[in-house]
Amino acid sequence: MAYQKYTELEVWKTARVFAAYIYKLTVTFPKEETYGLSSQIRRCAVSVPSNIAEGSGRQHVKETIQFLAIARGSL
């Protein structure tokens, strides 16, 4: 099985663009949501590329799949 660096994966690149978009979007949320909804949405968005990156560094395919499932769950 040929492995790519996670930074070369289109899904990781797209997830980073998505996270940046979410940060821009949540700035427009009401101030009272700064520590509630905005924070939760941002953490979920950042979790996606983070879990893709972490999963790609695992030694076993089953571990990689588990991290990809976590990333999908964050969406």
Secondary structure, DSSP 8 states (H G I E B T S, - for coil): -----GGG-HHHHHHHHHHHHHHHHHTTS-GGGTTTHHHHHHHHHHHHHHHHHHHHT-SSHHHHHHHHHHHHHH-
